[in-house]
Amino acid sequence: MTTKIETTENLNTLETEGHALGKAWKAIQRSDRKQITDFDLPLGKLMLALEAEASGGQIKKARLIACGINGIDRRRRNDAKHLAANWEELSPMVKRFTSTTALLAAWNKSKKADNADEPKADKPEQPKAEKASNVGQSEDKPKASMSASDIALEAMVQCEVNGIAIKDFMLALKEQLELLDESKVAA
């Protein structure tokens, strides 16, 4: 019977500990959600006010120091600013998230999905041209012919640019000439 009592006490202790951890986790979750509304949202509003004060430009470091928010990571300040700027759209989603960064990422993803689903009727359809435009493309007219000397110089420049030894190039050129001669004889 002693074993039974120990097991029951052990289970009761584990269950009690588990319930306590579950309650603690819920408290952490609530506090994390509150962090979005109690810290990030006011920070974002402050950032928007400071940005407006700077006439839409970058907020000076001295101003951040004067306001006491220079120690907050710039990414956190940026996320908070986006949260405050889009609060009307984001407020219904807050209950599902414990992080402003995750909230903004999910919101951006949903916006992209919404934009992809919408038909692109904003742009009027352009009438299709019967003939394709070849503006900026080379025409079929023959280019000014290059002399053998020009071609040889171009080949040497390409060897230099690509780090190919002249001897290797000459061997490859001879092989190509031989292949060309063989194909002419076969035809």
N, C-alpha and C positions, 0 to 999 in steps of 0.2 A: 504494500500500500504506500510505502514511502515514495516509491518510484512514480506512482500515479500522481501523487500530490506535487512532486517536483515538476513533472511534465505539465500539469495544469498551471502551476505557478509560472513556469517558463513560457507557456503559450500566452497566459494573461499578460506577462511582462512584455513579450514581443508584440502582442496586439496593442497594448497600451502605448508602447514606444512607436509603433507604426502609426497609430492614430495621432499621436503628438506630432510626428513628422509630417503627416498629411495636413494637419492644421497649420503647421509652420510653413509648409509649401504654399498653401492657399494665401497665407498672409504675405508671403514674399511676392506672389503673383499679383495680389491686390496692390501692394506697395509699388511694384514695377509699373503697373497700369497707372497708378496715381502719379508716378514720376513723369509720365507723358503730359498729364494735364496740370500738375502742380509745379513742374520745373521747366520742361522743354517748351511748353506753350508760352509761358511768360517770357522765357529767354528769347523765343522767336519773335514775340511782339516787340521786345526791346531791340533786337537786331534790326527789325523792319523800321523802327523809329530812328535808330542810329543811321541806317542806310538812307532814309529820307532826309535826315539832317545833313548828310554828306552829299545831297543832291543826286542820289542814285549811284554815286561813285563808291570807291573802296573806302571802308571805314579806317581811319588812321589808327595806328597802334596806340598812340598817346590817348586817344578817345576811349579805346577798349580798356586801357589801364585805369583811366579816370573813372570809368563805370565799374571797375572791379571784375570784369569778365575776361580779361586777357589770359587767365590761367585755365579757362575752359577750352578744351580741344577745338580747333577750328572746324573740324568735321561735325562735331556735336553742335556747334553754333550754327553751321550751315543747315544741318538737318532740322534744327529748331526753327530756323527762319522759314524753311519750306513748309514745315508743319503749320506755322502761324499763317502763312500766306494762303494756304489751301485748307484751312480749318473746316470750312463749311462742308467740303467733300470728304474730309478725313475723319471728322468726328464720329460718324456712325461705325467706323471700322476700329476705333480705339479699343473697344472691349475685347477684341480678338488678339490684340498684340500687347507685348510687354516691352517692346523696344521701338523707339521712334524710327531707327534705321530700317528695321524689318517692316514697319508700317508703311514707310515711304516706298520701299522696294516693291511691296505688294500693290500699292496704289499705282505706281508707275507701270507695273506689269499689266494691271487691269486696264489702264488707260491705253496702252499699246494694243492690247487685245481688242478693245472697243474701236480703236481707230482702224484696225485691220479688218474688222467686220463691216464697217460702214463702206458703202459704195462710193467711189470717188467721182461724184456727180458735180463737185465744185468746179472742176475744170471743164470748159466746153470742149467737145470733141473737135479736133482739127480735121478738116477734109483731107482725105488721102490724096496725095499727088499721084498723077498717073505715071510720071517719070521720076525715078529716084534722083535726088540731088547729089551731085558729085562735087560740090563746092569744097575746096581744100584737099581734094583727092587728086592724085596724079592721073593724068590723062594717058590714053593709049598711044599717044604720039611718041615716036622714038626720041630718047634723050640725045643730047649732043654726044656724039660718039667719043669714046676715050681712045687715046692712042695706046699702043702696046707698052710704051714707057710709063704712061699714067697708071695702067693696070698693074704693072710690075711694082711701081712705087707704092700703090695702094696695098698690094700684097705684103710688101716689106713693112709698111706701117702696121698692118694687122698682126703680122708676126711679132713685132716689137710690143704692141699693146697686149697681146695674149701670151707673151713669154715663150714663144716657139722659136727654137734655134733655126737658123737659116738652113743648115744642113738637113734637118728633119723636114723642113718645108720643101726643099729641092727634091728629096727622095719621094715625098708624097706627090709632088707635082709630076715627077717622072712616071710613077705608078698610074696616075690618072691619065696621062698622055698615052701610056701603053694600053690601058683599058679602052680608051677612046679609039685608038687605032684598031684594036681587035674588033670592036663593034662595027666599025666602018667596013672591015674586010668581010665580016660575017653577013653584012647586009647586001 
